[in-house]
Amino acid sequence: MATFKIEGGHQLKGEVTPQGAKNEVLQIICATLLTPEKVIVNNVPNLIDVNKLIFILKKLGVKVEQLTSHAYSFQADELKLEYLESVEFKKDGSSLRGSVMLVGPLLARFGKGYIPRPGGDKIGRRRLDTHFQGFIKLGAKFRYNKDEYFYGVEAKELKGTYMLLDEASVTGTANIVMAAVLAKGKTTIYNAACEPYIQQLSKMLNSMGANITGVGSNLLVIEGVKELKGCTHTVLPDMIEIGSWIGIAAITKSEITIKNVSWKNLGQIPTIFRRLGIKLEKRNDDIYIPAQDSYEIEGFIDGSLLTISDAPWPGFTPDLLSIILTTATQAKGSVLIHQKMFESRLFFVDKLIDMGAKIILCDPHRANVIGYNHESQLKATTMSSPDIRAGVSLLIAALSAKGISTIHNIEQIDRGYDKIDKKLRVLGAKIERID
């Protein structure tokens, strides 16, 4: 188990380039199973979760070639489908939540898809009903081995249909879309997720010969085709990492430029950080954050306390709420953070309270943050990363805290951030990785 040792209280300065989007690339890599032709994917981040998925595809028989440090080619022309029912796969797939998105393309192309109950972050229940209800509506038969926690769907032929998703699940939408592109007839998906990740997946599939309309909306219409061809796809910059760097710049009073952020795909992220009083400038496709001695939280028009909450896109992404919460601990004013989508994601705030933050945890979903306005620093401490986003939030707190902090279990951070310690050192942070 690896550890970060951080000496906080230092201002940073410089430029940083965000990695490729983790949440997009997991979908894109699974989509390469839909064709026997070669698919090239650019801007692939070097992350534990991404590398695990590539490892699983190799075991499945996909020919994977690393072209550069962040580009791969995938060719799924000679698969070993027996691997899907092996003890080996049950172990490999259970360690990665993103492995659930293998099911849709395998079902579409080979008539069967299996998955062990996937792992991932400990942030509350993350049910898979939306995925499998969609497959069943397309004509698949569902089975579940309760003793082994093993899911399976099988179909001789998938047929297009209308479906109203019970929730706008990003991975659920991606899985159903990948199944529907090779189904017979028209599939209409209402209440579909419309995050940039889904838009990117849909654009990639269309470039492979799929027929998907309504991209960017919550109503997708898919005309099934007989086969898909290869393509070249470039992954967007990671909006969650971009938001993390904004928080780091603000809480450490630092001047940072975030390069090539794809502004048009950031949604409300710049707006929400500005509501905390953080100055952001758009310079071409970069974000420039000047050094600020203070940032003041806005209230609502009627003078009431600002509430920041998550919602399906184009609402504010839940993956950045913990970063917003941590950044607010040094703002001027108060804010209510309302985490609606996961019931365990705010439990990390007890670590911030140990560091001296003024936070009232109202219930598992709401936390009231009273900012210090940099008048009193957080105190260094020893802590452990419970999940990706909470881990980075604790890292952000440690960068602003007085003294030396230690964060254990940083493999959780490595699951979502590509060499974040090296990027921080380039900017002047005092951070050391201890294996």
N, C-alpha and C positions, 0 to 999 in steps of 0.2 A: 504494500500500500504506500503510495507516494504522498508527499506533504509539501505545501507551500509555506515558506517563512518570509514574512513581509514586514519591512520597516516602513511604517506609515508616516504621513505628514509631509511628504515631498511633493512639490509641484512638478508636473510633467510638461513636456513640450515636443511638438513634432507632428509628423504625418503617419497615418496608419491606413492600410488597405484591408477592408473586410474580406473574409473568406467567402466561398460559395455557400449558398443557403442549405443548411443541413436538412430542414424539413422538405425542401424541394427535391434534393438529390436522392433521397431515399425512395421517393416515388418514381423518379426518372430511371433509376437503376432497375427497379422492379419492372418497369415498362419495357425494358430491353428484351424481356422474355416473350413479348408478343410477336416477334418476327425472327425468322432464321437468318436474316441478313445482319450485317455488321452495323452497330450503332456506336457513334463516338460521342462521348460526353466530356465537355470542357468545364473548367472551374470547379472541379471536385475537391472538397475540403478533406484534409487528412485528419479524420476523426475516428474515435474508437467505434462508434455506431456504424459509420459508413464502411469502415474496414471490415467489420463483422459481416455486414450484408454482402460485400464483395466476396468474402471468404465462403459464405453459404452458396452464392452463385457458382463459384468455382467447384464446390463439392457436387453441385447439381449438374455439372458438366458444361457450364458456360465457358467459352474461351475468352479469357480476360487478358488484355494486354495493357500495361501501363505505358502510355506514350510519352508523357512528361510528368513532372511532379504533381500536376493537377489535371491531367487528362487521361482518359481510359477509353479503350474500345471493348465492346461486348458483342459476342456472337453466340446466340443460343440455337445452334443448328443440330447439335447432337447431345440431347439432354439425357441424364440418368434419372428417370422418374422414380425408380425404385428407392432412391435416396429419401424421398419425401415420406416414406412409411418406415424408415429405419430408426433405430434407437439413437443413432448419431444425430439425425435431424431434429429429433425431439429435444435433444440437449442443446444443439446449436441455435435453433429457432427460439427457444424459451428465454434466451438471454437478451433478446432484442425485440422491442415492441414494433419497430418498423418492418419486421419480417411478416407481419400480417398482410402487407400489401403484395406479397408473392401470390396470394390466393387468387385474386381477380384475374391476372394475366394467365396463370396456369389453368384455371377453370375455362377461360375463353379459348385458349389454344389447344389444350389437351383433354378437356372435359373433366378434369379433377384437380382439386387443390386442397392441401392439408396444412395445418399449422398447430403447433403446441401453444398452450396459453402463453402469450408473450410477456416479457419482462418490461423494464424501463423505469421511469421515475416513480418514486413513492409519493404521489401527490393526490391520492384518493382513487376512487373507482373510475376506471376508464373502460367502459363496457364495449363489447364488439357486436352488439345486436344490430346496429345500423348496417354494418358490413353484410352480415349473413341474411338479414331480412331482404336486402337488395338482391343478393344472389338467388334466394328462394323465389322472389318475384320474377326473376329472369328465367326460372324453370329448373333451378338446381335442387337436388335433394340434399338435405342437411343431416349430418350425424355428429354426435358428440360422445366421446369416451370420457365419462366422468372420473373414472379411476386414474386415467393417465392425463387428464386435462387436454385432450387432443381433439381438435375440430376438423371436420372434413365436409366438402361439398363436391357433388358429382352431377354431371349432366351429359346426355348424349348430344343435346343441342340446346343452346340458349336462344330464347325468343324475346324480342323487344317488347316493352310494356310501359305503362305509366306508373310512376311511383312517387309518393310524397314521403320524403325522409322524416323520421321522427326527430332527428336533430341534424343541424348543419355540420356534420362531422367532416373534417378535412380528409383524414385518412379513409373514412367510410366512403366519401364521395369519390376519391381517387380510385379506390378499389372497384367500386361499381362501374365507374366510367371505363376502366381498363377491361372489365368483363364485357361491357355492353358494346364496345367498338367492333367486336367480332360476332356479336349476336345477330340473329336473323330478324330483320325488320327494324322498326323505329322504337327507341327507348326515350322516354321523357322523364327527367329527374327534376322534381320541384323541391324547394328548400335545400338545394345543393349548396355546399360551401363554395365561396367564390374568391378565396384568398389568392394572392399572386402565385402561390405554389400550384393551385389547381389550374389557373390560367396558363401557366407555363407547361404543365403536363398536357393540357388540351391542345396547345399550339404545337407541341412536339408530336403528339399523336396525329394531328392533322397533317403535319409535314411528312408523316409516315404513310399517309393515305386514308386516315380515318375521316369521318364526316361529322364533326361536332360543331353545333351552332349555339349561340347564347353565351359564349365564353365571356366571363367577367360578370355575369348575372347569376341569380340563384335558380334560374330555369334553363337547364341544359337539354338540348335535343340531339340525339345521336342516331344517325342512320347507319346500321351495321354494314360492314364490308367483309369480303371473303378473306382478305389477307392484308398484312401491312409490310412495308419495306423498311430498309434501313434509313438512317438520317444522322445528322450532326446537330447536337444541342448544347447550348451554353447556359449554365446555371446562374441565376441571379445572385447578387451579393446578399449576404445574410442580414436581414433587417433586425434580427434580435441582437446580433453582435454590434450592429450600428447603434442601436439604442443603448447597449451596454457602454460603448465608448462615450456617448453623450453623457451618461451618468457619471462615468469616471472623470471626464473633464470637469464637470460641474462641482463634484464633491471634493476634488483636489485643487480647485481654483486654477485649472490648467488651460493652456492654449493648444488646442488639438485640431488638426484638419483630418477629416475622414474622407478618403478618396473614393471616387467612382461608386456612389451609393445607390444609383438608379432612383432618383428622387420620385419619379412618377409611380413607383411601386411601394413607397413608404407609407401611403395612407395617412392616418392621423398621428403617426409617431412624432413628427416635428411639432405639430400643434400641441400635443399633450405635454411634451417637455417644455415648450414655451409657456404653458399655463403654470408651470412651476417657477417661472421667471428666468429660465435659462435662455440666453441669447444664442440664436443659430442663424448663420448666414448661408444662403445658397450661392456657391461660387462655381458656375458651370454645373457639373454633376457631383461636386464635392459639398460636404458640410464643414463650415468653419465655425469653431466654437472659441470665442475669445476668453481670456482669463477673467473671471468674475470674483470679486471679493464677497459678493452677496447676490442671492437670487430670491425674489419674493413671490410667494404663491398667490395667484389670483383667486378672488372669490367669484361666486356667481353674480349676475347682474343685480339681483335683489339683496346682495350683501351676505348671503348665506355661505356656509362652509363649502369649499370645493370638494366634490366627490369625483374620483377617477375609478372607473369600473371597466371590466372587460366585456367583450361581446363578439359574436361572429363577425367576420369581415363584412363591410368596411368599418366595423367597430374596432376598438382598441384591442390588440392582441394580448391574451392572458400571459404569454411568455415574458412580457416586459413589466408586468405589475410589480414583481418583487424588486426589479431594478428601480422603478419609479419610487417605491416605498423607501428603499435605502437612500436614494438621492434626496428625498424629502426630509430626512433626519437632520440635514444641515441647511435646509432652506429657511427663509423667514416666513413664519405663518404656519397654518395647520391645513391638513388635507385628510379626507376620509378615503381610504383605499378599500374598494369593494370587489373582492374576488368571487365571481359568481359561478365559474365553470368547474372549479376543482375544490373539494372541501378540505384538503390538507396542505394547500400550497402556502398558507400564511404561518404555518407552525414554526418556521425558522426565525420568526421575529423575537423569540425568547433569547436568541443569541445576540441580537442587536440591543435588546434591553440590558443584557449582561454587560454590553460595551458602553452603556450609559445613555442609549437612545431613549427619547420620550415617546413611547408608543403604548396606546391602550388597545389591547386585543379584545374587541367587543364580543366576537364569537369566531367560529372557524372561517368565516367569510369576510369579516370587516375589521379593519385596524385604523385607529385614529392616530396620525403622526403629528407631533408638535415639534417643529423644526428649531434647531439651536441657532440658526443664522451664523454659523461658524464661531460663535462666541464661546462655545465649550466643545472641545474635541471629544470624539469617541475614544474609549480606552482599549488598548490592545488586549487580546485574549487568545485562548486556544479553543478551537471549534472544529467541527466536522461537517463536510458538505453532504447534505441529505439528497439533493438532486441537482440537475444541471443549473437551473436558473437561480435557485436559492444559493448554490455554491458560488456563483459569480457575484451575487448580491453581497455575500459575506466577504468576498475578495475586494469588492468596491469599498465596503465599510472599513476593511483592514488598511486599504491604501490611504484613507483619510485619518485613521486612528493614531493616537500618540503612543509610540512604543513599537514593540515587535510582536506581531500576531502570528499564530500558527494555524493552518487549515489542513486537516487530515482528509483522507478519502477524496483526493482531488481527481481521481479517475472519473468521478461524476462530471467534473468540469471539462475534462478532456473529451467526454462524449459529445460535447457541443461546441467546444472552442479549440481552434487549431493553433497550438503553441502560443497561448495568450501570455504566458510568462515572458517569452522571448520578445513579443511585441511590446510589452510593458517596459522591459529593460531598455529597448531602443529609445523609448520616450523618456527614460530617466528614472524609472521606478526601481526601488530597492526590493527585489523579489528573487528568491532562490528556490529551486525545486530540489527536494531531498527524496531520493528513491530508497 
